[in-house]
Amino acid sequence: MGDDSQVTAEQRERSGRREQNKAENRTALLKAARAVFAEMGYGAASVRDIVRRTDLASGTFYNYFKDKDEIFEAVVGELTGELLKRHKNGRARATTAEAFFRGHYAVYFEFIVEDAELLALARKNFTAIRTLLDKPDVRALALALNEDIRAAIAAGVLPHVDIGYLAAAMSGIAFEISVIMVGRDPVDPAAAADFATRLMMGGLDRLPRR
């Protein structure tokens, strides 16, 4: 009986170590990929470039990701998850329309520029990121925005306008302004958020009600 429990404990420990190693390997690959995409851009980067940044054997990559596309999608998906968390503390808590828009844009623009690697990633990969906008991880951002707009309308924070159109307009403005913003020197996320917020507020009263 004692031997069986010892074997089970050892098996559990080995299994736990394996899972930990797998998680660490995946994290190392994602970290390396983020750095490579930031430096070289999606088009120029290769799987070999990514693996070289780790201590892993080249074949190990394919235990975790099918190809460069899949790891790029995973890198963007991780960033999307972080953005989703931040939006919950921004626009979702707004009590006025202006605060709703400012919360949305400020979170997005400040997130992009908060560290040099992320800013470089944005600068070099906008075209590749565009191709992911309908992928589940990135699509989650649009779904969350739709829900936040619906809740803001129900709470009287926003007028009863077309939710789908408003969400699309807000997302488009955020993405396209960010493309211009990251190309400027100095990069000014506060000015970008202020411009986008004023643009939305200036047009809000003229939108048709539902």
C-alpha positions as CSV (number, residue, x, y, z in Angstrom):
1,M,0.0,0.0,0.0
2,G,2.8,2.4,1.0
3,D,4.7,1.5,-2.2
4,D,1.7,2.2,-4.4
5,S,1.1,5.6,-2.8
6,Q,4.8,6.5,-3.2
7,V,4.7,5.5,-6.9
8,T,1.6,7.6,-7.3
9,A,3.2,10.6,-5.6
10,E,6.3,10.2,-7.8
11,Q,4.2,10.0,-10.9
12,R,2.3,13.1,-9.9
13,E,5.6,14.9,-9.3
14,R,7.0,13.8,-12.6
15,S,3.8,14.8,-14.4
16,G,3.8,18.2,-12.6
17,R,7.4,18.8,-13.6
18,R,6.5,17.9,-17.2
19,E,3.6,20.3,-17.3
20,Q,5.7,23.0,-15.7
21,N,8.5,22.5,-18.4
22,K,5.9,22.6,-21.1
23,A,4.5,25.9,-19.8
24,E,8.0,27.4,-19.4
25,N,9.0,26.3,-23.0
26,R,5.8,27.9,-24.4
27,T,6.4,31.1,-22.5
28,A,10.0,31.2,-23.7
29,L,9.0,30.8,-27.3
30,L,6.3,33.5,-27.0
31,K,8.8,35.9,-25.4
32,A,11.3,35.2,-28.1
33,A,8.7,35.6,-30.8
34,R,7.6,38.9,-29.5
35,A,11.2,40.2,-29.5
36,V,11.8,38.9,-33.0
37,F,8.6,40.3,-34.5
38,A,9.4,43.7,-32.8
39,E,12.9,43.8,-34.3
40,M,12.4,42.2,-37.7
41,G,8.6,42.4,-38.4
42,Y,6.4,39.5,-39.2
43,G,7.4,39.3,-42.9
44,A,11.1,39.0,-42.4
45,A,11.0,36.8,-39.2
46,S,11.4,33.0,-39.4
47,V,10.8,30.2,-37.0
48,R,14.6,29.7,-36.9
49,D,15.0,33.3,-35.7
50,I,12.6,32.7,-32.9
51,V,14.1,29.4,-31.7
52,R,17.6,31.0,-31.8
53,R,16.5,33.4,-29.0
54,T,15.8,30.4,-26.7
55,D,17.8,27.5,-25.2
56,L,15.4,25.1,-26.9
57,A,16.2,22.6,-29.7
58,S,14.8,23.7,-33.1
59,G,12.3,20.7,-33.2
60,T,10.8,21.7,-29.9
61,F,9.0,24.7,-31.5
62,Y,6.7,22.4,-33.4
63,N,5.5,20.7,-30.2
64,Y,3.8,24.0,-29.3
65,F,3.1,25.9,-32.6
66,K,2.4,24.7,-36.1
67,D,4.2,27.6,-37.8
68,K,5.1,31.3,-37.7
69,D,1.5,32.3,-38.3
70,E,0.3,30.4,-35.3
71,I,2.9,31.8,-32.9
72,F,2.2,35.4,-34.2
73,E,-1.5,34.8,-33.6
74,A,-0.6,33.6,-30.0
75,V,1.6,36.7,-29.4
76,V,-1.3,39.0,-30.5
77,G,-3.7,36.9,-28.5
78,E,-1.7,37.4,-25.3
79,L,-1.7,41.2,-25.9
80,T,-5.5,41.1,-26.6
81,G,-6.1,39.3,-23.3
82,E,-4.2,42.0,-21.4
83,L,-6.2,44.7,-23.2
84,L,-9.4,43.1,-22.3
85,K,-8.5,43.2,-18.6
86,R,-7.6,46.9,-18.8
87,H,-10.8,47.8,-20.6
88,K,-12.8,46.4,-17.6
89,N,-11.1,49.1,-15.5
90,G,-11.6,51.8,-18.1
91,R,-14.7,52.3,-20.3
92,A,-16.7,49.7,-18.4
93,R,-16.8,51.9,-15.3
94,A,-17.5,55.2,-17.1
95,T,-20.5,57.2,-15.9
96,T,-20.5,59.7,-18.9
97,A,-20.2,59.3,-22.6
98,E,-17.0,61.3,-22.7
99,A,-15.5,59.1,-20.0
100,F,-16.6,56.0,-21.9
101,F,-14.8,57.1,-25.1
102,R,-11.8,58.5,-23.3
103,G,-11.4,55.3,-21.3
104,H,-11.6,53.2,-24.4
105,Y,-9.0,55.2,-26.4
106,A,-6.6,56.0,-23.5
107,V,-6.3,52.3,-22.5
108,Y,-5.6,51.3,-26.1
109,F,-3.1,54.0,-27.0
110,E,-1.2,53.9,-23.7
111,F,-1.0,50.1,-23.8
112,I,0.7,50.2,-27.2
113,V,3.4,52.7,-26.1
114,E,4.0,51.6,-22.6
115,D,7.2,49.6,-23.4
116,A,9.6,49.9,-26.2
117,E,9.2,46.4,-27.5
118,L,5.5,46.6,-27.8
119,L,5.8,49.9,-29.6
120,A,8.3,48.4,-32.0
121,L,5.9,45.4,-32.5
122,A,3.1,47.8,-33.3
123,R,5.2,49.8,-35.7
124,K,6.4,46.8,-37.7
125,N,3.4,44.6,-37.7
126,F,0.2,46.6,-38.4
127,T,-0.4,44.9,-41.7
128,A,0.0,41.4,-40.2
129,I,-2.2,42.3,-37.2
130,R,-5.0,43.4,-39.6
131,T,-5.2,39.9,-40.9
132,L,-6.0,38.6,-37.4
133,L,-9.0,40.9,-36.7
134,D,-11.5,38.1,-37.2
135,K,-9.6,35.5,-35.2
136,P,-11.2,34.4,-32.0
137,D,-8.7,36.0,-29.6
138,V,-8.7,39.3,-31.3
139,R,-12.5,39.1,-32.0
140,A,-13.0,39.0,-28.3
141,L,-12.0,42.7,-28.1
142,A,-14.8,43.6,-30.4
143,L,-17.3,41.4,-28.6
144,A,-16.4,43.0,-25.2
145,L,-16.7,46.5,-26.7
146,N,-20.2,45.6,-28.0
147,E,-21.2,44.4,-24.5
148,D,-19.8,47.5,-22.9
149,I,-21.7,49.7,-25.3
150,R,-24.9,47.8,-24.7
151,A,-24.4,48.1,-20.9
152,A,-23.7,51.8,-21.2
153,I,-26.9,52.4,-23.2
154,A,-28.9,50.5,-20.6
155,A,-27.4,52.6,-17.9
156,G,-28.1,55.8,-19.7
157,V,-24.4,56.6,-20.2
158,L,-24.7,56.4,-24.0
159,P,-27.8,57.3,-26.2
160,H,-29.7,54.4,-27.8
161,V,-27.7,54.3,-31.1
162,D,-26.7,51.4,-33.4
163,I,-24.4,49.3,-31.3
164,G,-22.7,47.5,-34.1
165,Y,-22.0,50.6,-36.0
166,L,-20.7,52.5,-33.0
167,A,-18.4,49.6,-32.0
168,A,-17.0,49.3,-35.5
169,A,-16.4,53.1,-35.6
170,M,-14.7,53.1,-32.2
171,S,-12.5,50.1,-33.2
172,G,-11.6,51.6,-36.6
173,I,-10.7,55.0,-35.2
174,A,-8.6,53.3,-32.5
175,F,-6.7,51.1,-34.9
176,E,-6.1,53.7,-37.7
177,I,-5.1,56.5,-35.3
178,S,-2.7,54.2,-33.6
179,V,-1.0,53.5,-37.0
180,I,-0.3,57.2,-37.4
181,M,0.5,57.7,-33.7
182,V,3.3,55.2,-33.5
183,G,5.0,56.7,-36.5
184,R,5.3,60.1,-34.8
185,D,8.2,61.3,-32.7
186,P,7.5,61.8,-29.9
187,V,4.7,59.3,-29.6
188,D,1.8,61.0,-27.7
189,P,-1.0,58.6,-26.6
190,A,-2.7,61.3,-24.6
191,A,-3.1,63.6,-27.6
192,A,-4.3,60.6,-29.7
193,A,-6.9,59.7,-27.0
194,D,-8.0,63.3,-26.7
195,F,-8.4,63.7,-30.5
196,A,-10.4,60.4,-30.8
197,T,-12.6,61.3,-27.8
198,R,-13.4,64.8,-29.1
199,L,-14.2,63.4,-32.5
200,M,-16.7,60.9,-31.1
201,M,-18.3,63.5,-28.8
202,G,-18.6,66.0,-31.6
203,G,-20.5,63.5,-33.7
204,L,-22.5,61.7,-31.0
205,D,-25.4,64.1,-30.8
206,R,-25.9,63.9,-34.6
207,L,-26.2,60.1,-34.7
208,P,-29.7,58.6,-35.4
209,R,-31.4,57.1,-32.4
210,R,-32.7,53.5,-32.5
